[in-house]
Amino acid sequence: MKRPPPSTAVDGKSELRRQLEAARLGLSSPDRALRSRRVCEKLTTLRWLSEARGVALFWPLLGRGEVDIRPLDLTLRDAGKTVYYPFVDSSQLVRRFGFREVRVPTTLMGRGHGFAEPDPREAEAERGDLDLVVVPALGVAPNGHRLGHGAGFYDTVLPAHRPPARAVVVAYDTQVVDELPVLEHDQACDLVVTDERLLDPLHLLP
């Protein structure tokens, strides 16, 4: 697929963000809750998850309608897995992105970047610590490309952990679009999990 010029792709992403977030918030709260449970159920059936030792989750922005994967936290801990969450380090001139271990989810809190983050004293995940990264999205295409909120967190951090980690993007099925504008630095995920289906663009699943 020929990629559009960067300016065209950026403009297209901005408009898509507005449309997709409005559509996501247009779902009723009970509908989002039901769809979220189905997404979690599908995730727990993945061999990638059952075999993982370290998993990176995200604490959902419920006010913005994100898929609620909070039940996975307890499921993973009960299975003896190490759970990590995203962080942003703004203490230097250049912001640094990564994941930190979270031993108790109640320690997650807003730290000035718009989402709940781990305690900065916790251990940072290095390459090899993560086997699976669960990724949020505003929209997602069947080829694994996703549209986030525009901060570039996952496009920056995924190359630092893949391989060996695999990235699974979660979304409501209503967020799946045929195609998304793609820039050179955009990272496609390995698998798409929605409340209705699994999309396996690289045919990695057995």
The 8 nearest C-alpha neighbors of each residue, nearest first, counted from 0:
[[1, 2, 3, 181, 178, 180, 179, 142],
 [2, 0, 3, 181, 4, 180, 182, 183],
 [1, 3, 0, 181, 4, 182, 180, 8],
 [2, 4, 8, 7, 5, 1, 180, 181],
 [3, 5, 7, 6, 8, 2, 182, 9],
 [6, 4, 8, 7, 9, 3, 182, 181],
 [7, 5, 9, 8, 4, 10, 3, 11],
 [6, 8, 10, 4, 5, 9, 11, 3],
 [7, 9, 11, 180, 5, 6, 10, 3],
 [10, 8, 12, 6, 11, 7, 5, 13],
 [11, 9, 7, 13, 12, 8, 6, 14],
 [12, 10, 8, 14, 9, 13, 7, 15],
 [11, 13, 15, 9, 10, 14, 16, 8],
 [14, 12, 16, 10, 15, 11, 9, 17],
 [13, 15, 17, 11, 16, 12, 18, 10],
 [14, 16, 12, 18, 17, 13, 19, 11],
 [17, 15, 13, 19, 14, 18, 20, 12],
 [16, 18, 14, 15, 20, 19, 21, 13],
 [17, 19, 15, 21, 16, 20, 22, 14],
 [20, 18, 22, 16, 21, 17, 15, 23],
 [19, 21, 23, 22, 17, 18, 16, 24],
 [22, 20, 24, 18, 19, 23, 25, 17],
 [23, 21, 25, 19, 20, 24, 18, 26],
 [24, 22, 20, 25, 21, 26, 64, 19],
 [23, 25, 21, 26, 22, 64, 20, 63],
 [24, 26, 22, 23, 21, 27, 20, 64],
 [27, 25, 24, 23, 30, 31, 28, 22],
 [26, 28, 30, 29, 31, 25, 24, 32],
 [27, 29, 31, 30, 32, 26, 64, 24],
 [30, 28, 32, 31, 27, 33, 26, 34],
 [31, 29, 27, 33, 32, 28, 34, 26],
 [30, 32, 34, 28, 33, 29, 35, 27],
 [31, 33, 29, 35, 30, 34, 28, 36],
 [34, 32, 30, 36, 35, 31, 29, 37],
 [33, 35, 31, 37, 194, 36, 32, 30],
 [36, 34, 38, 32, 66, 67, 37, 33],
 [37, 35, 39, 33, 38, 34, 40, 32],
 [36, 38, 194, 40, 34, 35, 39, 41],
 [37, 39, 194, 35, 41, 36, 40, 193],
 [40, 38, 42, 36, 37, 41, 68, 43],
 [41, 39, 37, 43, 38, 42, 36, 44],
 [42, 40, 38, 44, 39, 43, 37, 45],
 [41, 43, 39, 44, 40, 45, 38, 48],
 [42, 44, 40, 41, 45, 39, 48, 49],
 [45, 43, 41, 42, 46, 40, 48, 49],
 [46, 44, 47, 48, 42, 43, 49, 41],
 [45, 47, 49, 48, 50, 44, 43, 51],
 [48, 46, 45, 50, 49, 51, 131, 130],
 [47, 49, 51, 46, 45, 50, 43, 131],
 [48, 50, 46, 51, 47, 45, 43, 44],
 [51, 49, 47, 48, 46, 52, 130, 45],
 [52, 50, 48, 130, 49, 53, 47, 131],
 [51, 53, 80, 81, 130, 50, 54, 129],
 [52, 54, 129, 81, 130, 51, 80, 128],
 [55, 53, 131, 82, 129, 132, 130, 83],
 [54, 56, 83, 132, 84, 82, 133, 131],
 [57, 55, 133, 84, 83, 54, 132, 58],
 [56, 58, 84, 59, 85, 55, 133, 134],
 [57, 59, 115, 69, 60, 56, 114, 68],
 [60, 58, 61, 65, 67, 57, 66, 68],
 [61, 59, 63, 62, 65, 64, 58, 114],
 [62, 60, 64, 63, 65, 59, 67, 66],
 [61, 63, 60, 64, 65, 24, 59, 28],
 [62, 64, 61, 60, 65, 24, 20, 23],
 [63, 65, 61, 62, 24, 23, 60, 66],
 [66, 64, 60, 61, 59, 63, 67, 135],
 [65, 67, 35, 68, 170, 59, 64, 171],
 [68, 66, 35, 69, 59, 65, 61, 32],
 [67, 69, 70, 71, 66, 39, 35, 59],
 [68, 70, 71, 67, 72, 58, 59, 73],
 [71, 69, 72, 68, 73, 74, 39, 67],
 [72, 70, 74, 69, 73, 68, 75, 39],
 [71, 73, 75, 70, 74, 69, 76, 82],
 [72, 74, 76, 75, 71, 70, 77, 69],
 [75, 73, 71, 77, 72, 76, 78, 70],
 [74, 76, 78, 72, 73, 80, 77, 71],
 [77, 75, 79, 73, 78, 80, 74, 72],
 [76, 78, 74, 79, 75, 73, 80, 72],
 [77, 79, 75, 76, 80, 74, 49, 73],
 [80, 78, 76, 77, 75, 81, 52, 74],
 [79, 81, 52, 76, 75, 78, 53, 82],
 [80, 82, 53, 52, 54, 83, 79, 76],
 [83, 81, 54, 100, 55, 101, 53, 80],
 [82, 84, 100, 55, 99, 101, 98, 54],
 [83, 85, 98, 56, 55, 99, 57, 117],
 [86, 84, 98, 97, 116, 99, 57, 83],
 [85, 87, 116, 97, 98, 96, 117, 88],
 [86, 88, 96, 95, 89, 97, 94, 85],
 [89, 87, 95, 94, 90, 96, 86, 91],
 [90, 88, 94, 91, 87, 95, 93, 92],
 [89, 91, 88, 92, 94, 93, 95, 87],
 [92, 90, 93, 89, 94, 88, 95, 87],
 [91, 93, 94, 90, 89, 95, 88, 87],
 [92, 94, 91, 95, 89, 90, 88, 96],
 [95, 93, 89, 88, 91, 92, 96, 87],
 [96, 94, 88, 87, 93, 89, 97, 91],
 [97, 95, 87, 86, 156, 88, 152, 94],
 [96, 98, 86, 85, 156, 87, 99, 95],
 [99, 97, 85, 84, 124, 86, 83, 123],
 [100, 98, 123, 83, 122, 84, 124, 121],
 [99, 101, 83, 122, 82, 121, 123, 102],
 [102, 100, 83, 103, 82, 104, 117, 99],
 [101, 103, 100, 104, 82, 81, 106, 83],
 [102, 104, 105, 101, 106, 107, 100, 117],
 [105, 103, 106, 107, 101, 102, 72, 117],
 [104, 106, 107, 103, 108, 102, 101, 117],
 [107, 105, 104, 103, 108, 117, 118, 101],
 [108, 106, 117, 116, 115, 105, 104, 118],
 [109, 107, 115, 116, 110, 106, 117, 114],
 [108, 110, 115, 114, 111, 116, 113, 112],
 [111, 109, 112, 108, 116, 115, 114, 113],
 [110, 112, 109, 113, 114, 115, 87, 116],
 [113, 111, 114, 110, 109, 87, 115, 116],
 [112, 114, 111, 109, 115, 110, 60, 116],
 [115, 113, 109, 112, 116, 60, 58, 110],
 [114, 116, 108, 109, 107, 58, 110, 117],
 [115, 117, 107, 86, 108, 109, 85, 114],
 [118, 116, 107, 119, 101, 99, 106, 84],
 [117, 119, 120, 121, 106, 107, 116, 101],
 [120, 118, 121, 117, 99, 86, 122, 116],
 [121, 119, 118, 122, 117, 123, 99, 100],
 [120, 122, 119, 118, 100, 99, 123, 101],
 [123, 121, 99, 100, 124, 120, 119, 101],
 [122, 124, 99, 98, 100, 125, 121, 97],
 [125, 123, 98, 99, 128, 122, 126, 100],
 [124, 126, 128, 127, 123, 160, 129, 159],
 [127, 125, 160, 128, 159, 124, 129, 163],
 [126, 128, 129, 125, 163, 160, 130, 164],
 [129, 127, 125, 126, 124, 53, 130, 52],
 [130, 128, 53, 164, 127, 54, 131, 55],
 [129, 131, 164, 51, 53, 54, 165, 163],
 [130, 132, 165, 54, 164, 129, 166, 55],
 [131, 133, 55, 166, 54, 165, 167, 134],
 [134, 132, 167, 56, 168, 55, 166, 131],
 [133, 135, 168, 167, 169, 132, 136, 166],
 [136, 134, 169, 168, 170, 133, 137, 65],
 [137, 135, 147, 138, 146, 145, 170, 139],
 [138, 136, 147, 146, 19, 20, 16, 174],
 [137, 139, 174, 146, 136, 145, 175, 19],
 [138, 140, 145, 175, 144, 146, 176, 174],
 [139, 141, 176, 178, 142, 144, 177, 175],
 [142, 140, 143, 198, 200, 177, 139, 175],
 [143, 141, 200, 140, 144, 187, 199, 198],
 [144, 142, 188, 187, 141, 140, 189, 191],
 [145, 143, 187, 140, 142, 139, 188, 186],
 [146, 144, 139, 138, 136, 140, 143, 147],
 [145, 147, 138, 137, 136, 139, 148, 144],
 [148, 146, 136, 137, 149, 145, 138, 135],
 [147, 149, 150, 146, 137, 16, 136, 151],
 [148, 150, 147, 151, 146, 152, 13, 12],
 [149, 151, 152, 148, 147, 153, 154, 155],
 [152, 150, 154, 149, 153, 155, 147, 148],
 [153, 151, 155, 150, 154, 156, 96, 149],
 [152, 154, 156, 155, 157, 151, 186, 134],
 [155, 153, 186, 151, 185, 152, 156, 157],
 [156, 154, 153, 152, 157, 151, 158, 96],
 [155, 157, 153, 159, 158, 154, 97, 152],
 [156, 158, 159, 160, 153, 155, 154, 161],
 [159, 157, 161, 160, 156, 155, 154, 162],
 [158, 160, 157, 156, 161, 126, 155, 125],
 [161, 159, 126, 157, 158, 164, 162, 163],
 [162, 160, 164, 163, 158, 157, 159, 165],
 [161, 163, 164, 160, 165, 158, 127, 126],
 [162, 164, 161, 127, 130, 160, 165, 129],
 [165, 163, 130, 161, 162, 131, 129, 160],
 [164, 166, 131, 132, 130, 189, 161, 163],
 [165, 167, 132, 188, 189, 131, 133, 168],
 [168, 166, 190, 133, 191, 188, 189, 134],
 [167, 169, 134, 191, 135, 133, 192, 188],
 [170, 168, 192, 135, 193, 191, 134, 167],
 [171, 169, 193, 172, 174, 66, 136, 192],
 [170, 172, 193, 173, 174, 194, 34, 66],
 [171, 173, 193, 174, 175, 194, 195, 170],
 [172, 174, 171, 175, 23, 170, 176, 22],
 [175, 173, 138, 172, 171, 170, 176, 139],
 [176, 174, 139, 172, 173, 140, 138, 177],
 [177, 175, 140, 178, 139, 174, 138, 179],
 [176, 178, 140, 141, 175, 179, 139, 142],
 [177, 179, 140, 176, 180, 141, 139, 142],
 [180, 178, 181, 140, 144, 177, 176, 145],
 [179, 181, 8, 12, 11, 182, 178, 3],
 [180, 182, 179, 185, 2, 8, 183, 3],
 [183, 181, 185, 184, 5, 8, 180, 2],
 [182, 184, 185, 181, 2, 186, 5, 4],
 [183, 185, 182, 186, 154, 155, 181, 151],
 [186, 184, 182, 154, 183, 181, 187, 144],
 [185, 187, 154, 184, 188, 144, 157, 153],
 [186, 188, 144, 143, 185, 189, 145, 142],
 [189, 187, 143, 166, 190, 167, 144, 168],
 [188, 190, 166, 167, 143, 165, 187, 201],
 [191, 189, 167, 199, 188, 198, 143, 168],
 [190, 192, 198, 168, 197, 167, 169, 143],
 [193, 191, 197, 169, 168, 196, 198, 190],
 [194, 192, 170, 171, 172, 195, 196, 38],
 [193, 195, 38, 37, 34, 171, 172, 196],
 [196, 194, 193, 172, 197, 37, 38, 171],
 [197, 195, 193, 194, 192, 198, 172, 191],
 [196, 198, 192, 191, 199, 193, 190, 195],
 [197, 199, 191, 190, 141, 200, 196, 192],
 [198, 200, 190, 202, 201, 197, 191, 203],
 [201, 199, 142, 202, 198, 143, 141, 190],
 [200, 202, 203, 199, 189, 190, 142, 204],
 [203, 201, 199, 200, 204, 205, 198, 189],
 [204, 202, 201, 205, 199, 189, 200, 190],
 [203, 205, 202, 199, 201, 46, 190, 47],
 [204, 203, 202, 46, 45, 199, 47, 201]]
